[in-house]
Amino acid sequence: MAKKIGSLKTYLLIGLFVAVFLPPFAKYQELRAKNKRLEEELVSLRVESKRLEEEKKRLETDINYVEKKARERIGIVKKGEIVLKEPISKK
């Protein structure tokens, strides 16, 4: 009988331990995964920011680049240029 009470106490302690510590641990794991995703997104955003800063600097300093971008945007070609277009693929 004393063995049953001892093992019952052990099971109760284990159950109490699981009930108290498992939900916070699960939340911790969830937050770690979210933090990892956010850190990856931050790295991606930093790369994009750097690319945009470089393009901004180039737009501010390189008149040929500005002309190229403007012509691409509005679809104008210089006299004597040949425009090549990719054929639209049918799927």
C-alpha positions as a Markdown table, in Angstrom:
| # | Residue | x | y | z |
|---|---|---|---|---|
| 1 | Met | 0.0 | 0.0 | 0.0 |
| 2 | Ala | 2.8 | 2.3 | 0.8 |
| 3 | Lys | 4.4 | 1.6 | -2.5 |
| 4 | Lys | 1.1 | 2.6 | -4.3 |
| 5 | Ile | 1.0 | 5.8 | -2.4 |
| 6 | Gly | 4.6 | 6.6 | -3.2 |
| 7 | Ser | 4.2 | 5.9 | -6.9 |
| 8 | Leu | 0.9 | 7.8 | -6.9 |
| 9 | Lys | 2.7 | 10.8 | -5.5 |
| 10 | Thr | 5.4 | 10.4 | -8.1 |
| 11 | Tyr | 2.8 | 10.4 | -10.9 |
| 12 | Leu | 1.1 | 13.4 | -9.4 |
| 13 | Leu | 4.4 | 15.3 | -9.2 |
| 14 | Ile | 5.2 | 14.4 | -12.8 |
| 15 | Gly | 1.7 | 15.5 | -13.9 |
| 16 | Leu | 1.9 | 18.7 | -11.9 |
| 17 | Phe | 5.4 | 19.4 | -13.4 |
| 18 | Val | 4.0 | 18.8 | -17.0 |
| 19 | Ala | 0.9 | 20.9 | -16.4 |
| 20 | Val | 3.0 | 23.8 | -15.0 |
| 21 | Phe | 6.0 | 23.8 | -17.4 |
| 22 | Leu | 4.7 | 22.4 | -20.7 |
| 23 | Pro | 2.5 | 25.3 | -21.8 |
| 24 | Pro | 5.2 | 27.9 | -21.2 |
| 25 | Phe | 7.7 | 25.7 | -22.9 |
| 26 | Ala | 5.5 | 25.3 | -26.0 |
| 27 | Lys | 4.9 | 29.1 | -26.1 |
| 28 | Tyr | 8.7 | 29.5 | -25.8 |
| 29 | Gln | 9.3 | 27.2 | -28.8 |
| 30 | Glu | 6.6 | 29.1 | -30.8 |
| 31 | Leu | 8.2 | 32.4 | -30.0 |
| 32 | Arg | 11.7 | 31.1 | -31.0 |
| 33 | Ala | 10.3 | 30.0 | -34.3 |
| 34 | Lys | 8.6 | 33.3 | -34.9 |
| 35 | Asn | 11.9 | 35.1 | -33.9 |
| 36 | Lys | 13.8 | 33.1 | -36.4 |
| 37 | Arg | 11.3 | 33.9 | -39.2 |
| 38 | Leu | 11.5 | 37.6 | -38.3 |
| 39 | Glu | 15.3 | 37.6 | -38.2 |
| 40 | Glu | 15.3 | 36.0 | -41.7 |
| 41 | Glu | 12.8 | 38.6 | -42.9 |
| 42 | Leu | 15.0 | 41.4 | -41.4 |
| 43 | Val | 18.1 | 40.1 | -43.3 |
| 44 | Ser | 16.0 | 40.0 | -46.5 |
| 45 | Leu | 14.8 | 43.6 | -45.9 |
| 46 | Arg | 18.3 | 44.8 | -45.2 |
| 47 | Val | 19.5 | 43.3 | -48.5 |
| 48 | Glu | 16.6 | 45.0 | -50.3 |
| 49 | Ser | 17.2 | 48.3 | -48.5 |
| 50 | Lys | 20.9 | 48.2 | -49.6 |
| 51 | Arg | 19.9 | 47.5 | -53.2 |
| 52 | Leu | 17.4 | 50.4 | -53.1 |
| 53 | Glu | 20.0 | 52.7 | -51.6 |
| 54 | Glu | 22.5 | 51.8 | -54.4 |
| 55 | Glu | 19.8 | 52.4 | -57.0 |
| 56 | Lys | 18.9 | 55.7 | -55.4 |
| 57 | Lys | 22.6 | 56.8 | -55.5 |
| 58 | Arg | 22.9 | 55.7 | -59.1 |
| 59 | Leu | 19.7 | 57.6 | -60.0 |
| 60 | Glu | 21.2 | 60.7 | -58.3 |
| 61 | Thr | 24.6 | 60.5 | -60.0 |
| 62 | Asp | 24.4 | 58.5 | -63.3 |
| 63 | Ile | 22.4 | 60.4 | -66.0 |
| 64 | Asn | 22.7 | 57.5 | -68.5 |
| 65 | Tyr | 21.1 | 55.2 | -65.9 |
| 66 | Val | 18.3 | 57.7 | -65.4 |
| 67 | Glu | 17.7 | 57.9 | -69.1 |
| 68 | Lys | 17.7 | 54.1 | -69.4 |
| 69 | Lys | 15.2 | 53.7 | -66.6 |
| 70 | Ala | 12.9 | 56.4 | -67.9 |
| 71 | Arg | 13.0 | 55.0 | -71.4 |
| 72 | Glu | 12.2 | 51.5 | -70.1 |
| 73 | Arg | 9.3 | 52.8 | -68.0 |
| 74 | Ile | 7.6 | 54.8 | -70.8 |
| 75 | Gly | 8.7 | 52.5 | -73.7 |
| 76 | Ile | 10.6 | 55.0 | -75.8 |
| 77 | Val | 13.5 | 54.0 | -78.1 |
| 78 | Lys | 16.2 | 56.1 | -79.7 |
| 79 | Lys | 16.4 | 56.5 | -83.4 |
| 80 | Gly | 18.2 | 53.5 | -84.9 |
| 81 | Glu | 17.6 | 51.2 | -81.9 |
| 82 | Ile | 16.0 | 47.8 | -82.4 |
| 83 | Val | 13.6 | 46.6 | -79.8 |
| 84 | Leu | 13.5 | 42.8 | -79.1 |
| 85 | Lys | 10.6 | 41.3 | -77.3 |
| 86 | Glu | 10.2 | 37.8 | -76.0 |
| 87 | Pro | 7.4 | 35.9 | -77.5 |
| 88 | Ile | 4.5 | 35.2 | -75.2 |
| 89 | Ser | 4.5 | 31.5 | -74.4 |
| 90 | Lys | 1.2 | 29.6 | -74.6 |
| 91 | Lys | 0.7 | 27.1 | -71.8 |
